[in-house]
Amino acid sequence: MRITEAARRLGTSARMLRYRESLGLLPVLRQPAGQGGHGSQGGQGGRGGARSAHRQFTDRDLEAVGLALAIERRYDISPAALAFGLRIMTDPAARSQVAELGRRTGRIPAPVARALDFEQERALRLLGLGPASRDAGPAQSAGSRSTARTAGSDSSAAAARYRSGSR
């Protein structure tokens, strides 16, 4: 179908559909090899170059625009903001920079991996396997372990005496 019919069905204007196409919010046209024209723009809808035919809108195109309209209404964003969101999803460099901005502004929490690393280091330190215990030397580490074993057995004996009633 032609753009005027597609716009009528979607409840928007032909101009708005062209704008959405220029933002990359419509499926890319796939044309057979040797047919230059509109699809050779890479879906960006630029106005340069000769066009051999007008875009024919398919049901797939209408579904994509309908989904975009629903997202825009639900999250109260513009077509340009939605197009930028798609770019963030597909461009690793842009995604990384926006994520860094989010961390610096406090809108995105620090990566969980760092917290897990801290907990792992803490557990290793408590078990006597961490960097601090390695620096202490073998004699001190072995002494710490035997003290922990003795303390554990002392507390077990105390618990048994408490249960039996002899304090």
C-alpha positions in Angstrom: 0.0 0.0 0.0 1.1 3.6 -0.6 2.1 5.9 2.2 -1.2 7.8 2.3 -3.1 4.6 2.9 -0.6 3.4 5.6 -0.8 6.8 7.4 -4.6 6.6 7.3 -4.6 3.1 8.8 -2.2 4.1 11.5 -3.9 7.4 12.4 -0.9 9.5 11.5 0.4 11.6 8.6 2.5 10.6 5.6 5.0 13.2 6.7 5.3 11.5 10.1 5.9 8.1 8.4 8.7 9.6 6.3 10.2 11.1 9.5 10.0 7.7 11.2 11.7 6.1 8.2 14.5 8.7 8.3 15.1 7.8 11.9 15.3 4.1 11.1 12.1 3.1 12.8 10.7 1.2 9.8 11.9 -2.1 8.6 14.7 -1.8 6.0 13.5 -2.2 2.4 15.0 -5.2 0.7 15.1 -4.8 -3.1 16.4 -7.3 -5.7 20.0 -6.7 -6.9 20.3 -4.2 -9.6 17.3 -2.1 -8.5 18.9 0.9 -6.8 16.4 3.4 -5.6 15.0 3.9 -2.1 16.2 0.6 -0.5 19.8 1.3 -1.3 19.8 4.1 1.3 20.2 1.4 4.0 16.8 2.1 5.6 17.8 5.6 6.6 15.5 7.2 4.2 17.8 9.9 2.9 16.5 12.2 0.2 19.6 12.1 -2.0 19.8 9.9 -5.1 17.1 9.0 -7.6 14.2 6.9 -6.5 12.7 4.6 -9.1 9.5 3.9 -7.1 7.7 5.0 -3.9 7.9 2.8 -0.9 5.1 0.3 -0.7 4.1 -0.3 2.9 3.5 -3.9 4.0 1.7 -5.3 7.0 5.1 -5.9 8.6 5.8 -2.1 8.2 2.5 -1.2 9.8 3.1 -3.6 12.7 6.5 -2.1 13.3 5.1 1.5 13.3 2.2 0.4 15.5 4.6 -1.1 18.1 6.7 2.1 18.0 3.6 4.2 18.6 2.6 2.0 21.5 6.1 2.3 23.1 6.1 6.1 22.6 2.7 6.4 24.3 3.5 4.0 27.1 6.8 5.7 28.0 5.9 9.2 26.9 8.9 9.5 24.5 9.4 11.0 21.1 10.2 9.0 17.9 13.8 10.5 18.1 14.2 9.2 21.7 13.0 5.7 20.6 15.4 5.8 17.6 18.3 6.6 20.1 17.2 3.8 22.3 17.5 1.4 19.3 21.0 2.8 18.6 22.0 2.2 22.2 20.8 -1.4 21.9 22.9 -2.0 18.7 26.0 0.2 19.1 28.4 -1.1 21.7 30.4 2.1 22.0 27.3 4.3 22.5 25.9 1.7 24.9 29.1 1.8 27.0 29.3 5.6 27.2 25.6 5.9 28.2 26.1 3.2 30.8 29.1 5.1 32.2 27.0 8.2 32.4 24.3 6.3 34.2 26.8 5.0 36.8 28.3 8.5 37.3 24.8 10.0 37.9 23.7 7.2 40.2 20.9 6.0 37.9 22.7 2.7 37.2 24.3 0.8 40.1 27.9 -0.4 40.0 28.4 -3.8 38.4 27.6 -6.7 40.7 30.9 -8.4 39.9 32.8 -5.9 42.1 30.6 -6.6 45.1 31.1 -10.4 44.5 34.8 -9.9 44.3 34.8 -8.1 47.6 32.8 -10.9 49.2 35.1 -13.5 47.8 38.2 -11.8 49.1 36.6 -11.4 52.5 35.7 -15.1 52.6 39.2 -16.1 51.6 40.7 -13.8 54.2 38.5 -15.4 56.9 39.5 -18.9 55.8 43.1 -17.9 55.9 43.6 -18.2 52.2 43.5 -14.5 51.2 46.4 -12.2 50.4 46.7 -11.0 54.0 47.2 -14.6 55.3 49.7 -15.4 52.6 51.8 -12.3 53.6 51.7 -13.4 57.3 53.8 -16.5 56.6 53.2 -20.2 57.1 53.9 -20.3 60.8 51.3 -17.7 61.7 48.7 -19.1 59.3 49.1 -22.6 60.8 48.8 -21.2 64.3 45.7 -19.3 63.4 44.1 -22.5 62.0 44.9 -24.5 65.1 43.5 -21.7 67.3 40.3 -21.7 65.3 40.1 -25.5 65.6 40.6 -25.3 69.4 38.0 -22.5 69.7 35.6 -24.6 67.7 36.0 -27.7 69.9 35.8 -25.6 73.1 32.5 -24.1 71.9 31.2 -27.6 71.0 32.1 -28.9 74.5 30.4 -25.9 76.1 27.2 -26.4 74.1 27.1 -30.1 75.1 27.6 -29.3 78.8 24.8 -26.7 78.6 22.4 -29.2 77.0 23.2 -31.8 79.7 22.6 -29.3 82.5 26.1 -29.4 84.0 27.5 -25.9 83.7 
